[in-house]
Amino acid sequence: MNSSAIPPITEDDIAQYLANTPEFFERHAELLTSVVLTSQHGQRAVSLQERQAEMLREKIKGLEQHIMEIVRNGSENAAIADKVQQWARRMLAVRDAAVLVQEVEEGLQTLFDVPKVALRLWDVAPGWEQAPWTQGVSEDVRSFATSLTMPFCGPNLGFEAIGWLPQSAQVRSVALLPMRPGAMDDMDAPAFGLLVLASDDAARFDSTMGTDFLTRMAELASAALARLR
């Protein structure tokens, strides 16, 4: 056997040659109409030009769907931003500090349609130590809240704070927002509270969902609740 035999030409060789030699089809323009392919929309035969047009149409369709998804996400984000603003206005309008926690919770339930909400604060000012929203907070919960550098979203993993919610055994997904006296990423500031959003729907607070809005909401609630410290 001749070891110097020329290796056979493969399909990859042909494809690379055509990709690197676009003038090939200028020299052999008749191939554009004479080559017959199977349409991707059935078994009918189409020319190379027709098949290329089909591929372009499919690409355009995919781009249109992508654009529509971007527009839809933009509309949804705008709607959420509007609700966050309404929620912030409601908190700012509260004059009686005694009802501030209730307003935070009810605003989340009505504006964002969150089924279950609970808020607990600690290190509060004198006079608030016996308030219902200061009870049932262990040192483990305080440490956990301080350890959160961003809101947690995901399944109910048996968090102690879930016990603050009504019918807690049915909770399947949660969002946990630590309350801090500054920005969420200020790790030098220990948390002074924890806001729990929960649902019996396992998909409501998914671990893959973005937390940008939740982070802003945590900062807004923290600023509003600071008067109770």
ROLO-740464 format. One record per residue (C-alpha): x negated, y, z negated; chain; residue number from 1; residue in one letter. Coordinates in steps of 0.001 Angstrom, whole numbers, plus 524288, in hexadecimal, padded with zeros to 5 digits. Example, Ala and Ser with C-alpha at 12.3 -4.5 7.8 and 13.67 -1.06 7.14 Angstrom:
<paro east="7CFF4" north="7EE6C" up="7E188" chain="A" n="1" res="a"/>
<paro east="7CA9A" north="7FBDC" up="7E41C" chain="A" n="2" res="s"/>
This chain:
<paro east="80000" north="80000" up="80000" chain="A" n="1" res="m"/>
<paro east="7FAB8" north="80D56" up="803BE" chain="A" n="2" res="n"/>
<paro east="7F8FE" north="81532" up="7F732" chain="A" n="3" res="s"/>
<paro east="7F89D" north="821CA" up="7FF28" chain="A" n="4" res="s"/>
<paro east="80638" north="81FE3" up="804D7" chain="A" n="5" res="a"/>
<paro east="80E6C" north="82C39" up="804DC" chain="A" n="6" res="i"/>
<paro east="81915" north="82B93" up="7FA5F" chain="A" n="7" res="p"/>
<paro east="82715" north="82BF1" up="7FF6F" chain="A" n="8" res="p"/>
<paro east="82E21" north="838F5" up="7FFEB" chain="A" n="9" res="i"/>
<paro east="83843" north="83A04" up="7F51F" chain="A" n="10" res="t"/>
<paro east="844D6" north="841F3" up="7F42B" chain="A" n="11" res="e"/>
<paro east="83E02" north="84AE7" up="7EA90" chain="A" n="12" res="d"/>
<paro east="83367" north="84D6E" up="7F4B7" chain="A" n="13" res="d"/>
<paro east="83DB5" north="85110" up="7FEBE" chain="A" n="14" res="i"/>
<paro east="84519" north="859B2" up="7F531" chain="A" n="15" res="a"/>
<paro east="838A4" north="860B9" up="7F139" chain="A" n="16" res="q"/>
<paro east="834DD" north="862CA" up="7FF73" chain="A" n="17" res="y"/>
<paro east="84221" north="868A4" up="802D6" chain="A" n="18" res="l"/>
<paro east="841E4" north="87157" up="7F6BE" chain="A" n="19" res="a"/>
<paro east="83450" north="87640" up="7FA24" chain="A" n="20" res="n"/>
<paro east="83705" north="8777D" up="808B4" chain="A" n="21" res="t"/>
<paro east="84393" north="87F60" up="80A83" chain="A" n="22" res="p"/>
<paro east="83FD5" north="88257" up="818A5" chain="A" n="23" res="e"/>
<paro east="84242" north="873F6" up="81B9B" chain="A" n="24" res="f"/>
<paro east="850C0" north="876BB" up="81D20" chain="A" n="25" res="f"/>
<paro east="84DC2" north="88281" up="8259A" chain="A" n="26" res="e"/>
<paro east="84694" north="879A1" up="82EE4" chain="A" n="27" res="r"/>
<paro east="85121" north="86F37" up="82DF8" chain="A" n="28" res="h"/>
<paro east="85D76" north="8773C" up="82C3D" chain="A" n="29" res="a"/>
<paro east="865A6" north="86CB3" up="832B6" chain="A" n="30" res="e"/>
<paro east="86400" north="86440" up="8268C" chain="A" n="31" res="l"/>
<paro east="86C54" north="86DA6" up="81E9F" chain="A" n="32" res="l"/>
<paro east="87844" north="86967" up="8263C" chain="A" n="33" res="t"/>
<paro east="8746E" north="85BC0" up="82A92" chain="A" n="34" res="s"/>
<paro east="87121" north="8565F" up="81D0F" chain="A" n="35" res="v"/>
<paro east="87D8E" north="85078" up="8174B" chain="A" n="36" res="v"/>
<paro east="87F88" north="84F11" up="8089C" chain="A" n="37" res="l"/>
<paro east="88A7F" north="84A4D" up="7FFE4" chain="A" n="38" res="t"/>
<paro east="89284" north="85510" up="7F9B4" chain="A" n="39" res="s"/>
<paro east="89274" north="8557B" up="7EAE4" chain="A" n="40" res="q"/>
<paro east="8A12C" north="857B0" up="7EBB1" chain="A" n="41" res="h"/>
<paro east="8A442" north="84AF2" up="7F26C" chain="A" n="42" res="g"/>
<paro east="89ECC" north="8416E" up="7FC49" chain="A" n="43" res="q"/>
<paro east="89FF9" north="84A1D" up="80836" chain="A" n="44" res="r"/>
<paro east="893A0" north="84D4D" up="80FC0" chain="A" n="45" res="a"/>
<paro east="88E87" north="85B4A" up="80FD7" chain="A" n="46" res="v"/>
<paro east="882F7" north="86215" up="815D0" chain="A" n="47" res="s"/>
<paro east="87731" north="86686" up="80E2E" chain="A" n="48" res="l"/>
<paro east="87C23" north="87490" up="80EDF" chain="A" n="49" res="q"/>
<paro east="88986" north="870B1" up="809CD" chain="A" n="50" res="e"/>
<paro east="88383" north="86900" up="7FEA8" chain="A" n="51" res="r"/>
<paro east="87B19" north="874B5" up="7FB26" chain="A" n="52" res="q"/>
<paro east="8872C" north="87D4F" up="7FB39" chain="A" n="53" res="a"/>
<paro east="88E03" north="873BB" up="7F21A" chain="A" n="54" res="e"/>
<paro east="88278" north="87406" up="7E8C9" chain="A" n="55" res="m"/>
<paro east="88274" north="882D6" up="7E8E7" chain="A" n="56" res="l"/>
<paro east="89101" north="88325" up="7E608" chain="A" n="57" res="r"/>
<paro east="88F0F" north="879F2" up="7DA99" chain="A" n="58" res="e"/>
<paro east="88406" north="8826C" up="7D588" chain="A" n="59" res="k"/>
<paro east="88C67" north="88EA7" up="7D6C6" chain="A" n="60" res="i"/>
<paro east="89780" north="887B9" up="7CFB8" chain="A" n="61" res="k"/>
<paro east="88E56" north="8841C" up="7C4A3" chain="A" n="62" res="g"/>
<paro east="8897B" north="89228" up="7C3A7" chain="A" n="63" res="l"/>
<paro east="89772" north="89743" up="7C369" chain="A" n="64" res="e"/>
<paro east="89AD1" north="88DF9" up="7B852" chain="A" n="65" res="q"/>
<paro east="88EAD" north="8926C" up="7B0F8" chain="A" n="66" res="h"/>
<paro east="8927C" north="8A0AE" up="7B2CB" chain="A" n="67" res="i"/>
<paro east="8A052" north="89DE8" up="7AE12" chain="A" n="68" res="m"/>
<paro east="89AB4" north="89744" up="7A20A" chain="A" n="69" res="e"/>
<paro east="89237" north="8A323" up="79F4C" chain="A" n="70" res="i"/>
<paro east="89DF8" north="8AC27" up="7A0CC" chain="A" n="71" res="v"/>
<paro east="8A635" north="8A37F" up="797F7" chain="A" n="72" res="r"/>
<paro east="89B90" north="8A31D" up="78D8B" chain="A" n="73" res="n"/>
<paro east="89A27" north="8B1CD" up="78E88" chain="A" n="74" res="g"/>
<paro east="8A8C5" north="8B3A3" up="78C79" chain="A" n="75" res="s"/>
<paro east="8A8BB" north="8AA61" up="780E6" chain="A" n="76" res="e"/>
<paro east="89D17" north="8B15E" up="77AC7" chain="A" n="77" res="n"/>
<paro east="8A3BE" north="8BE81" up="77CA6" chain="A" n="78" res="a"/>
<paro east="8AFFA" north="8B94A" up="775F6" chain="A" n="79" res="a"/>
<paro east="8A7FE" north="8B416" up="76A86" chain="A" n="80" res="i"/>
<paro east="8A097" north="8C0F0" up="76959" chain="A" n="81" res="a"/>
<paro east="8AD98" north="8C82D" up="768BD" chain="A" n="82" res="d"/>
<paro east="8B24D" north="8BF29" up="75DD4" chain="A" n="83" res="k"/>
<paro east="8A5A2" north="8C11B" up="75653" chain="A" n="84" res="v"/>
<paro east="8A7B4" north="8CFD1" up="75738" chain="A" n="85" res="q"/>
<paro east="8B5BC" north="8CE90" up="7526B" chain="A" n="86" res="q"/>
<paro east="8B113" north="8C61E" up="7471F" chain="A" n="87" res="w"/>
<paro east="8A695" north="8D012" up="74387" chain="A" n="88" res="a"/>
<paro east="8B0A6" north="8DB10" up="743B3" chain="A" n="89" res="r"/>
<paro east="8B981" north="8D361" up="73AA3" chain="A" n="90" res="r"/>
<paro east="8AE79" north="8D137" up="730F4" chain="A" n="91" res="m"/>
<paro east="8AA5C" north="8DF78" up="73166" chain="A" n="92" res="l"/>
<paro east="8B858" north="8E3DF" up="72F0C" chain="A" n="93" res="a"/>
<paro east="8B973" north="8DC6D" up="7222A" chain="A" n="94" res="v"/>
<paro east="8B917" north="8E5FE" up="716D9" chain="A" n="95" res="r"/>
<paro east="8BC4B" north="8DC9E" up="70BE5" chain="A" n="96" res="d"/>
<paro east="8B06E" north="8D3F0" up="709B7" chain="A" n="97" res="a"/>
<paro east="8B918" north="8C9F7" up="702E9" chain="A" n="98" res="a"/>
<paro east="8BF5A" north="8C605" up="70FDA" chain="A" n="99" res="v"/>
<paro east="8B322" north="8C6C3" up="71847" chain="A" n="100" res="l"/>
<paro east="8B022" north="8B82A" up="717DF" chain="A" n="101" res="v"/>
<paro east="8BE31" north="8B50F" up="71B66" chain="A" n="102" res="q"/>
<paro east="8BD83" north="8BE7F" up="726D6" chain="A" n="103" res="e"/>
<paro east="8B0FC" north="8B825" up="72BDA" chain="A" n="104" res="v"/>
<paro east="8B72B" north="8AAAB" up="72B74" chain="A" n="105" res="e"/>
<paro east="8C455" north="8AE90" up="73119" chain="A" n="106" res="e"/>
<paro east="8BDE6" north="8B65D" up="73BF5" chain="A" n="107" res="g"/>
<paro east="8B659" north="8AA6A" up="74052" chain="A" n="108" res="l"/>
<paro east="8C26A" north="8A1DE" up="74019" chain="A" n="109" res="q"/>
<paro east="8CB45" north="8AB37" up="7478A" chain="A" n="110" res="t"/>
<paro east="8C1DE" north="8B162" up="75139" chain="A" n="111" res="l"/>
<paro east="8B97D" north="8A57E" up="75443" chain="A" n="112" res="f"/>
<paro east="8C388" north="89AEB" up="751A3" chain="A" n="113" res="d"/>
<paro east="8BAC0" north="893E3" up="747F0" chain="A" n="114" res="v"/>
<paro east="8C318" north="889A6" up="740EC" chain="A" n="115" res="p"/>
<paro east="8BBA3" north="88957" up="73414" chain="A" n="116" res="k"/>
<paro east="8B34C" north="893F0" up="72DE3" chain="A" n="117" res="v"/>
<paro east="8ACCF" north="894FE" up="7209C" chain="A" n="118" res="a"/>
<paro east="8A377" north="89F18" up="71B04" chain="A" n="119" res="l"/>
<paro east="89B8B" north="89EA7" up="70E9A" chain="A" n="120" res="r"/>
<paro east="892A7" north="8A928" up="708F4" chain="A" n="121" res="l"/>
<paro east="888F4" north="8A929" up="6FDBA" chain="A" n="122" res="w"/>
<paro east="8806A" north="8B323" up="6F6D8" chain="A" n="123" res="d"/>
<paro east="88C4C" north="8BC06" up="6F6E4" chain="A" n="124" res="v"/>
<paro east="88E04" north="8C8AB" up="6EF5F" chain="A" n="125" res="a"/>
<paro east="8934B" north="8C869" up="6E16D" chain="A" n="126" res="p"/>
<paro east="8A1EE" north="8C6CF" up="6E186" chain="A" n="127" res="g"/>
<paro east="8A240" north="8BD6B" up="6ECE2" chain="A" n="128" res="w"/>
<paro east="89C0E" north="8B18F" up="6E648" chain="A" n="129" res="e"/>
<paro east="8A935" north="8AADA" up="6E400" chain="A" n="130" res="q"/>
<paro east="8AEF3" north="8ADA6" up="6F163" chain="A" n="131" res="a"/>
<paro east="8B3D3" north="8A16D" up="6F884" chain="A" n="132" res="p"/>
<paro east="8AA06" north="8A389" up="70370" chain="A" n="133" res="w"/>
<paro east="89E8B" north="8A230" up="6FA01" chain="A" n="134" res="t"/>
<paro east="8A25E" north="894DD" up="6F49E" chain="A" n="135" res="q"/>
<paro east="89D3D" north="8875E" up="6F837" chain="A" n="136" res="g"/>
<paro east="88FEA" north="88BC6" up="6FCF9" chain="A" n="137" res="v"/>
<paro east="8849D" north="8830C" up="6F8FE" chain="A" n="138" res="s"/>
<paro east="87622" north="885F2" up="6F98C" chain="A" n="139" res="e"/>
<paro east="87520" north="87C58" up="704EA" chain="A" n="140" res="d"/>
<paro east="87EDB" north="88460" up="70CC4" chain="A" n="141" res="v"/>
<paro east="8776A" north="890D5" up="709D1" chain="A" n="142" res="r"/>
<paro east="86A96" north="88AC8" up="70E0D" chain="A" n="143" res="s"/>
<paro east="870BE" north="88521" up="71A43" chain="A" n="144" res="f"/>
<paro east="87698" north="8923F" up="71E1F" chain="A" n="145" res="a"/>
<paro east="8697C" north="89902" up="71C41" chain="A" n="146" res="t"/>
<paro east="862BD" north="88EA1" up="72486" chain="A" n="147" res="s"/>
<paro east="86B6B" north="89184" up="7304C" chain="A" n="148" res="l"/>
<paro east="86434" north="89A1F" up="73A04" chain="A" n="149" res="t"/>
<paro east="86FF9" north="89A1C" up="74326" chain="A" n="150" res="m"/>
<paro east="87E1A" north="8958E" up="74276" chain="A" n="151" res="p"/>
<paro east="87FC2" north="886D2" up="74254" chain="A" n="152" res="f"/>
<paro east="8896E" north="8810D" up="74C03" chain="A" n="153" res="c"/>
<paro east="88C69" north="872AE" up="74CE6" chain="A" n="154" res="g"/>
<paro east="8932F" north="8670C" up="746C9" chain="A" n="155" res="p"/>
<paro east="8972E" north="8663E" up="738A6" chain="A" n="156" res="n"/>
<paro east="88B84" north="85FA0" up="73271" chain="A" n="157" res="l"/>
<paro east="8915C" north="85F99" up="724EA" chain="A" n="158" res="g"/>
<paro east="88D26" north="86D5E" up="72120" chain="A" n="159" res="f"/>
<paro east="890C2" north="870E1" up="71333" chain="A" n="160" res="e"/>
<paro east="896B8" north="87DA6" up="717DD" chain="A" n="161" res="a"/>
<paro east="8A109" north="87623" up="71F92" chain="A" n="162" res="i"/>
<paro east="8A770" north="8737B" up="7126B" chain="A" n="163" res="g"/>
<paro east="8AB82" north="881C9" up="711E4" chain="A" n="164" res="w"/>
<paro east="8B4F3" north="87F86" up="71D2C" chain="A" n="165" res="l"/>
<paro east="8C2F0" north="87A96" up="71C8C" chain="A" n="166" res="p"/>
<paro east="8C457" north="86C78" up="7210E" chain="A" n="167" res="q"/>
<paro east="8B597" north="86BA4" up="7220A" chain="A" n="168" res="s"/>
<paro east="8B5B0" north="85D03" up="724C9" chain="A" n="169" res="a"/>
<paro east="8BB61" north="85FB1" up="73248" chain="A" n="170" res="q"/>
<paro east="8B0B7" north="8692D" up="7367D" chain="A" n="171" res="v"/>
<paro east="8A8FE" north="86442" up="74237" chain="A" n="172" res="r"/>
<paro east="8A0F5" north="8700E" up="74692" chain="A" n="173" res="s"/>
<paro east="89BCB" north="87C18" up="73FA0" chain="A" n="174" res="v"/>
<paro east="89495" north="888DC" up="7412A" chain="A" n="175" res="a"/>
<paro east="88D02" north="88D77" up="73545" chain="A" n="176" res="l"/>
<paro east="8892C" north="89BD4" up="734A2" chain="A" n="177" res="l"/>
<paro east="88010" north="8A07E" up="729C5" chain="A" n="178" res="p"/>
<paro east="8827A" north="8AE03" up="7243C" chain="A" n="179" res="m"/>
<paro east="875FF" north="8B614" up="72315" chain="A" n="180" res="r"/>
<paro east="87388" north="8C448" up="71F4E" chain="A" n="181" res="p"/>
<paro east="86C3A" north="8C661" up="72C1F" chain="A" n="182" res="g"/>
<paro east="86ABD" north="8C04F" up="7397A" chain="A" n="183" res="a"/>
<paro east="86C6F" north="8B19D" up="73AE3" chain="A" n="184" res="m"/>
<paro east="85E0D" north="8AFA8" up="73DF5" chain="A" n="185" res="d"/>
<paro east="85994" north="8B6AB" up="73192" chain="A" n="186" res="d"/>
<paro east="854D3" north="8AA8E" up="72A71" chain="A" n="187" res="m"/>
<paro east="84FBA" north="8B299" up="71EF5" chain="A" n="188" res="d"/>
<paro east="85DB3" north="8B5D9" up="71B25" chain="A" n="189" res="a"/>
<paro east="864A9" north="8AAC1" up="713F4" chain="A" n="190" res="p"/>
<paro east="872C3" north="8A825" up="717C0" chain="A" n="191" res="a"/>
<paro east="87D4E" north="8AD86" up="70EC0" chain="A" n="192" res="f"/>
<paro east="88890" north="8A608" up="714DA" chain="A" n="193" res="g"/>
<paro east="88D08" north="89BD7" up="71E94" chain="A" n="194" res="l"/>
<paro east="8981A" north="89CCB" up="72862" chain="A" n="195" res="l"/>
<paro east="89DE8" north="88FE1" up="72CDB" chain="A" n="196" res="v"/>
<paro east="8A5B6" north="88E83" up="73977" chain="A" n="197" res="l"/>
<paro east="8AB75" north="88115" up="73BC9" chain="A" n="198" res="a"/>
<paro east="8B47E" north="8792D" up="74461" chain="A" n="199" res="s"/>
<paro east="8BA4F" north="86B91" up="744BA" chain="A" n="200" res="d"/>
<paro east="8B65C" north="86B78" up="7531D" chain="A" n="201" res="d"/>
<paro east="8A8CA" north="86586" up="754A6" chain="A" n="202" res="a"/>
<paro east="8A633" north="86DA7" up="760D8" chain="A" n="203" res="a"/>
<paro east="8A9D2" north="87B05" up="75B49" chain="A" n="204" res="r"/>
<paro east="89C62" north="87DF5" up="7558F" chain="A" n="205" res="f"/>
<paro east="892E8" north="87668" up="75DFD" chain="A" n="206" res="d"/>
<paro east="8844E" north="8759A" up="75B48" chain="A" n="207" res="s"/>
<paro east="88184" north="87A4D" up="76930" chain="A" n="208" res="t"/>
<paro east="88986" north="886BF" up="7685C" chain="A" n="209" res="m"/>
<paro east="882B1" north="893D3" up="76807" chain="A" n="210" res="g"/>
<paro east="881A3" north="89ADF" up="75B08" chain="A" n="211" res="t"/>
<paro east="87F32" north="8A8E3" up="75F6D" chain="A" n="212" res="d"/>
<paro east="88CF1" north="8AD81" up="75C20" chain="A" n="213" res="f"/>
<paro east="88D05" north="8A5E1" up="74F5E" chain="A" n="214" res="l"/>
<paro east="8802E" north="8AC4E" up="74B97" chain="A" n="215" res="t"/>
<paro east="885D3" north="8B9DE" up="74DF7" chain="A" n="216" res="r"/>
<paro east="89219" north="8B62C" up="74680" chain="A" n="217" res="m"/>
<paro east="889FA" north="8B186" up="73AF2" chain="A" n="218" res="a"/>
<paro east="882B4" north="8BE74" up="73ABD" chain="A" n="219" res="e"/>
<paro east="88F56" north="8C65C" up="73B82" chain="A" n="220" res="l"/>
<paro east="895C7" north="8BE91" up="7309A" chain="A" n="221" res="a"/>
<paro east="8897B" north="8BFB5" up="72841" chain="A" n="222" res="s"/>
<paro east="88968" north="8CE71" up="729D2" chain="A" n="223" res="a"/>
<paro east="897CF" north="8CF7B" up="72655" chain="A" n="224" res="a"/>
<paro east="8969A" north="8C686" up="71A7C" chain="A" n="225" res="l"/>
<paro east="88A76" north="8CD48" up="7152A" chain="A" n="226" res="a"/>
<paro east="89319" north="8D641" up="70D12" chain="A" n="227" res="r"/>
<paro east="896B0" north="8CA7D" up="7048D" chain="A" n="228" res="l"/>
<paro east="8889A" north="8C7D8" up="700A1" chain="A" n="229" res="r"/>
